Amino acid sequence: MPFAQMVLGPPGSGKTTYCNGMQQFLRANGRDVAVVNMDPANEQLPYEPAIDICDLVCLETVMEDLGLGPNGGLVYCMDYIDHNFDWLEERLKTLQGKYILFDFPGQVELYTHEQSVYNILHKIQRLDYRITVVHLVDAHHCTDSAKFISVVLLSLSSMVRLELPHVNVLSKIDLMQQYGRLAFNLEFYTDVLDLRYLLDRLDQSHLPQQAGSDEEDENGNMRLDVDDEEPSARAPSALAAKFRRMNEALIDVVEDFSLVSFLPLQIEDGECLQRVIQAIDKANGFVFTSVDWNTAVVKDYAFGDQVPDVQERFIDGADGEQDALAMRKELQRVARQSGL
């Protein structure tokens, strides 16, 4: 009865880094782990894959031979893997008894619109694998309310579309403060509490300045009434109102399902990794098997009590360092002015 993690997430969310770090951590704790690279575009790997899908199909070759772009080429590659699954099945037989990490590509359309990844996952499941999907999103999205609502919807879409046990992860939690301060405590984002509190904090700086009237017609569409007034003098209130209504609708969808929550992760932090592994082991049933319990993370964490600790170590601690640095600079400036 093999167990596996299917590591998914948008480009840049840290999937390959996660697989590398998770592999090292699990091996250090006694598990026999193998990593399977399922990304035909990922040829520079920090780990040694037990199976490399690039041996079957390579994105660069597909693009050259078929004249496709990167997105179309990747769709073709995953469809090719689906139709030639026997190649992968034969190689998976050599990994019997191993705990496997599958490193998938990050293009969102592969999970939201295409059928190939869904087919591949369920074909692996039919090989009697106990699967958990680990869906990573970059934690810096928490600093932008609209982006956070979007990634919550993306995580929900993956959960509903793939129909498999999911663990959602906020990756790179230690880098979050480089992009701005959080509007709420970290627990607000990990537990996905009342998202309507984010509506008053939507970043509207990217909305275009619209020339003309900002009134709406009976259908909610904006009337364009161009006059001599400078466009920059009029705030795009109608666009902002429509933007808010769109986010309200997205929040309604998320709350109707009420499925999404996140675990924070800093890949080099053992405590964070252990909590993520515990959630994964519960999701795929690893903790309920007769395997060596010394390798199973069975300690019952009340994780909600641990989120403030993560915030203190990786977020508030960073704020404290920044404040201390600013204070030292201010003292140096005053000293120079005083001739000290």
C-alpha positions in Angstrom: 0.0 0.0 0.0 2.2 2.9 -1.2 1.6 6.5 -0.1 2.2 9.6 -2.2 2.1 13.4 -2.2 1.0 15.2 -5.4 2.7 18.6 -5.1 0.7 21.2 -7.1 0.5 25.0 -7.1 1.0 28.1 -9.3 4.4 28.8 -10.9 6.9 30.2 -8.4 5.1 28.8 -5.3 8.1 26.6 -4.4 7.0 23.1 -5.5 10.4 21.9 -6.4 12.0 23.4 -3.4 9.3 21.8 -1.3 10.0 18.4 -2.8 13.7 18.7 -2.2 13.3 19.9 1.4 10.5 17.4 2.2 12.6 14.5 0.8 15.6 15.4 3.0 13.4 15.8 6.1 11.5 12.5 5.7 14.7 10.6 5.0 16.3 12.1 8.1 13.3 10.7 10.0 13.5 7.2 8.6 11.2 7.1 5.6 12.3 5.6 2.3 11.4 8.5 -0.1 11.6 8.9 -3.8 10.8 12.0 -5.9 9.2 11.7 -9.3 9.5 14.8 -11.6 6.2 15.2 -13.5 7.2 18.6 -15.0 8.4 18.2 -18.6 9.7 21.8 -18.5 11.8 21.3 -15.4 15.2 20.1 -16.4 17.3 21.8 -13.7 16.4 19.9 -10.5 18.0 20.3 -7.1 17.2 16.6 -6.3 17.9 13.3 -8.1 14.6 12.1 -9.4 13.8 8.4 -9.2 11.7 8.9 -12.4 12.1 11.9 -14.7 9.1 12.5 -17.0 11.5 14.4 -19.3 12.8 11.0 -20.4 9.4 10.4 -21.9 8.5 13.9 -23.2 10.3 17.2 -23.1 8.6 20.6 -23.4 11.5 22.2 -25.4 11.4 19.4 -28.0 7.6 19.6 -28.3 7.8 23.3 -28.8 10.4 23.0 -31.6 8.8 20.0 -33.4 5.2 21.2 -33.2 5.6 25.0 -33.2 3.8 25.4 -29.9 4.2 28.0 -27.2 5.1 27.2 -23.7 1.5 26.9 -22.4 0.2 25.0 -25.4 3.3 22.8 -25.4 2.8 21.9 -21.7 -0.8 21.0 -22.3 0.3 18.7 -25.1 3.0 17.1 -22.9 0.5 16.3 -20.1 -1.9 14.9 -22.6 0.9 12.8 -24.0 1.7 11.5 -20.5 -1.9 10.6 -20.0 -2.1 8.6 -23.2 1.2 6.9 -22.5 0.6 6.2 -18.8 1.9 2.7 -19.1 5.5 4.1 -19.4 5.1 5.7 -16.0 3.3 2.7 -14.5 6.1 0.4 -15.4 8.7 2.6 -13.6 6.5 3.1 -10.6 6.6 -0.7 -10.1 10.3 -0.4 -9.3 9.5 2.0 -6.4 7.4 -0.4 -4.4 7.6 0.3 -0.7 8.8 3.9 -1.1 7.0 7.0 0.0 6.7 9.1 -3.2 6.6 12.8 -3.9 5.3 13.8 -7.4 6.5 17.2 -8.5 3.9 18.5 -11.0 4.0 21.6 -13.3 2.4 24.8 -12.1 0.2 26.0 -15.0 -3.2 26.6 -13.5 -5.1 25.7 -16.6 -3.9 22.1 -16.3 -6.1 21.7 -13.2 -8.9 24.1 -13.9 -9.7 23.4 -17.5 -7.7 20.4 -18.9 -8.5 16.8 -18.1 -5.1 15.2 -18.5 -3.7 15.9 -14.9 -7.0 14.7 -13.4 -6.7 11.5 -15.4 -3.1 11.0 -14.4 -3.8 11.5 -10.7 -6.7 9.0 -10.7 -4.8 6.5 -12.7 -2.1 6.6 -10.1 -4.7 6.2 -7.4 -6.1 3.1 -9.2 -2.6 1.6 -8.7 -3.6 1.5 -5.0 -1.6 4.6 -4.0 -2.9 6.5 -1.0 -2.7 10.1 -2.3 -2.8 13.5 -0.8 -2.6 16.6 -3.0 -0.4 19.3 -1.4 -1.4 22.6 -3.0 1.2 25.4 -2.4 0.5 29.1 -2.8 3.0 31.9 -2.1 2.4 33.4 1.3 3.1 37.0 0.0 -0.4 37.0 -1.5 -1.7 37.5 2.1 -0.4 41.1 1.9 -2.8 41.9 -1.0 -6.5 41.3 -0.2 -7.6 40.8 -3.8 -4.8 38.3 -4.5 -5.5 36.4 -1.3 -9.2 36.0 -2.3 -8.0 34.8 -5.7 -5.6 32.2 -4.3 -8.3 30.9 -1.9 -10.6 30.5 -4.9 -7.8 28.7 -6.8 -7.2 26.3 -3.9 -11.0 25.6 -3.7 -11.1 25.0 -7.4 -8.3 22.5 -7.2 -10.0 20.7 -4.3 -13.3 20.4 -6.1 -11.9 19.7 -9.5 -9.4 16.9 -8.5 -11.6 15.2 -6.0 -8.7 14.0 -3.8 -7.7 14.7 -0.2 -6.0 18.1 0.0 -3.6 20.0 2.3 -3.2 23.6 1.3 0.0 25.3 2.3 1.2 28.9 2.5 4.8 28.6 1.4 7.7 31.0 1.9 6.1 32.3 5.1 9.5 33.8 6.1 9.5 36.1 3.1 6.0 37.5 3.5 7.0 40.7 5.2 9.1 41.8 2.3 5.9 42.5 0.4 4.1 44.5 3.0 2.4 44.2 6.4 -0.6 41.9 7.1 -4.0 43.6 7.7 -4.8 40.9 10.2 -3.0 38.2 12.3 -1.7 35.2 10.4 -4.4 33.0 11.9 -7.0 35.0 9.9 -5.4 33.8 6.7 -4.6 30.3 7.7 -8.1 29.6 9.0 -9.7 31.6 6.1 -12.0 33.5 8.5 -14.6 36.0 7.4 -13.1 37.2 4.2 -15.5 40.1 4.0 -13.2 42.0 6.3 -10.8 42.2 3.3 -13.3 44.1 1.1 -12.4 47.4 2.7 -8.7 46.7 2.1 -8.8 45.9 -1.6 -5.9 47.4 -3.5 -7.5 49.5 -6.2 -4.2 51.0 -7.5 -4.2 48.8 -10.5 -7.7 49.9 -11.7 -7.5 52.1 -14.8 -8.4 55.7 -14.6 -11.5 55.9 -16.8 -12.2 59.1 -18.7 -15.9 60.2 -18.6 -18.7 59.7 -16.2 -18.5 57.1 -13.4 -22.2 56.5 -13.4 -23.7 53.1 -14.1 -26.7 52.2 -16.3 -29.6 49.9 -15.2 -27.5 46.8 -16.0 -24.6 47.8 -13.8 -22.4 48.9 -16.8 -20.5 52.1 -16.6 -21.6 55.0 -18.8 -18.9 56.8 -20.7 -19.6 60.5 -20.9 -16.4 62.1 -22.1 -16.0 65.7 -21.2 -13.2 68.2 -20.8 -12.4 67.3 -17.2 -9.0 65.7 -16.6 -9.4 61.9 -16.3 -7.0 61.8 -13.4 -9.3 64.2 -11.5 -12.1 61.6 -11.2 -11.7 58.5 -9.1 -12.8 55.4 -10.8 -15.6 54.8 -8.3 -17.8 52.7 -10.6 -14.8 50.5 -11.4 -14.0 50.2 -7.7 -17.6 49.3 -7.0 -17.7 46.6 -9.6 -14.3 45.3 -8.4 -15.8 45.1 -4.9 -18.9 43.3 -6.1 -16.8 40.8 -8.0 -14.8 40.0 -4.9 -18.0 39.8 -2.8 -19.2 37.1 -5.3 -15.9 35.2 -5.1 -16.2 35.3 -1.3 -19.7 33.9 -1.5 -18.4 30.9 -3.5 -15.6 30.3 -1.0 -18.0 30.5 2.0 -20.6 28.3 0.4 -18.1 25.4 0.2 -16.2 26.3 3.4 -13.4 23.9 2.6 -10.2 25.9 2.4 -7.7 26.4 5.2 -3.9 26.7 5.1 -0.8 25.6 6.9 2.1 28.0 7.0 5.5 26.6 5.9 9.1 27.7 6.0 10.8 24.8 4.2 13.9 25.0 6.4 12.0 25.0 9.7 11.6 21.5 11.2 8.5 22.4 13.3 6.6 23.8 10.3 7.5 20.7 8.2 6.5 18.4 11.0 3.0 20.0 11.2 2.5 19.8 7.4 3.6 16.1 7.4 1.2 15.4 10.2 -1.7 16.9 8.2 -0.7 14.9 5.1 -0.3 11.7 7.1 -3.8 12.1 8.4 -5.2 12.9 5.0 -3.8 9.8 3.2 -4.1 7.5 6.2 -0.3 6.9 6.8 -0.8 7.3 10.5 -3.4 4.5 10.6 -1.3 1.8 8.9 0.9 -0.8 10.4 4.1 0.7 9.1 6.9 1.8 11.5 5.2 4.2 13.9 8.5 5.8 14.6 8.4 7.3 11.1 4.8 8.6 11.4 4.1 12.0 12.8 1.5 11.0 15.4 1.8 13.7 18.0 -1.6 15.5 18.2 -0.8 19.1 17.7 -3.5 21.7 18.4 -2.2 23.6 15.4 -4.4 26.6 15.9 -2.3 27.3 19.0 0.9 27.0 17.0 0.0 29.7 14.4 0.8 32.6 16.7 4.2 31.0 17.3 4.8 30.9 13.6 3.8 34.5 13.3 6.1 35.5 16.1 9.1 33.7 14.7 8.8 34.6 11.0 6.6 37.8 10.8 6.6 39.8 14.0 10.3 38.9 14.5 11.1 40.4 11.1 9.2 43.5 12.1 11.2 43.8 15.3 14.4 43.6 13.4 13.3 46.3 10.9 12.2 48.5 13.8 15.5 48.1 15.6 17.4 48.9 12.4 15.4 52.0 11.8 16.0 53.0 15.4 19.8 52.6 15.1 19.8 54.6 11.9 17.8 57.4 13.6 20.2 57.4 16.6 23.2 57.6 14.2 21.5 60.6 12.4 20.9 62.4 15.6 24.5 61.7 16.8 25.9 63.2 13.5 23.8 66.3 13.8 25.0 66.7 17.4 28.6 66.2 16.5 29.0 63.1 18.6 
